[in-house]
Structures are given as structure tokens and as C-alpha cells.
Amino acid sequence: MTRFLGLFLLFCITSHVVIAQSGGIRGVVKDDTDQRPVAGATVVIYLPTDSTKTGRGNAVTDARGNFLLLNVPINSYNLEITSIGYEPFNAGC
């Protein structure tokens, strides 16, 4: 049985207006089947035009599945979440 990652409260882009015009991306990674938090999942954001997926920011989820990416320049990004035992999750934001 293949397990899938779900992303709850997907993207709360907080736009703190500062000179650099950067914000943050916050979310919770949960198992799509039973809604249990996924600890230790890797969250990476990269520009849609970046075919190498080098990443503009990354985070690892805590014990409750929470992650926070700070100082993210305002832009459109692709988000990828990976964790052992799960299919990768990809979304645009």
C-alpha cells in the first residue's frame, strides 16, 4: 500500500512588509490516510523555472509535522515534500 503525504494549512504566506520584501511559508505535514503528523519530512521550495530543483529554502518537520520557512523572497514557488515510506508531494504556491 502506497502512503501519501498530505499538507494541511498549506501555505500561510506571511507578508511582513520589510525593505527586502520577504515573507514566510508555514504548514503542517500529515499522513493522508489517518491525518497523523509526519515528523522528519523534508520540505523544499524552488522556482518553477529551476529544472535542477536546487531550492530557495528548505526545512524539516518537527514532531508535530510543523515546518516554517523564513525570509523567503516574495515570488511563485514549487514546493516538494519528501519522507521515507511516502510518495513525494509536489505543489505550486
N, C-alpha and C positions, 0 to 999 in steps of 0.2 A: 504494500500500500504506500503510495507516494504521499508525503506530507507537504503541505504548502504553508508558506508564511503569509500572514495577514498583517495589514498595517492599520492600526486603529488611531484615530486622531492624526491622520496622515501628515499634513503639513500645516503647522501653525506658523506661518512666516511672520515673525515679529519684526515690524519695521521701526526700529529705533532710529529716528532721524538724527544722524550724525554727519559730520563732514564727509566721511568715506562712503556714506550710504550703504551700510551693510546691515544685515539682519541675522536671524537665526532660524533654524528648522528644528522643530521638536516633534517627537512622535513616540508611539508605543508599538512594539512588535509583538504580535500574538500568534499562536498556533491557530490556523484557520478552522480546524476541526473542533477543538474544545475551548478555544479562547484563552488558553493558559499563556502567560508571558514567556517569551523566548529570551533567555539570558545568553549573553556572549555572541549575539548575532552581529555581523559587520554591516555597517551602513555606509555607503559611499555615494557622493554626488559628483556628477561630471557634466560638462557642457554637451548638449545634443550633437554638436558638430565634432566632438572628440571621439574618433574611432578607436583610439587606444585605451579609452576609459581610465586615464591616468588619475583622475579625481581632483576635485577642487576642495574637498573636505571629506573627512571620514570620522566615524565614531563606532564604539562598541556598546551594545545594550547592557544595562545593569541587571540585577537580579529580578527586577520587576518589568523588564523589557523596555525601559525608557531609554531614549537617546536624545542628545542635544548637540547640534552643530552651531557654533557661534561664529560671528564675524564672517558671514557668508555674503559676498557682494550680491546685490540685487540683480537677478538675471533669471533666465529659464534654465532648469537643470533636469537631467535624468537622475533618478535615484535607484540604487540597486542594493538589495538586502540579501545577504547570504548567511547560511548557518549549516553546520554539519547535520545531515539527516533530512534536510529540506530542499525543495526545489527553489532556485533563485527567484526573487520577486523584483520586478522592474516596473517603474512608473515615471511619468514625466511630471514635473512640477514647475 
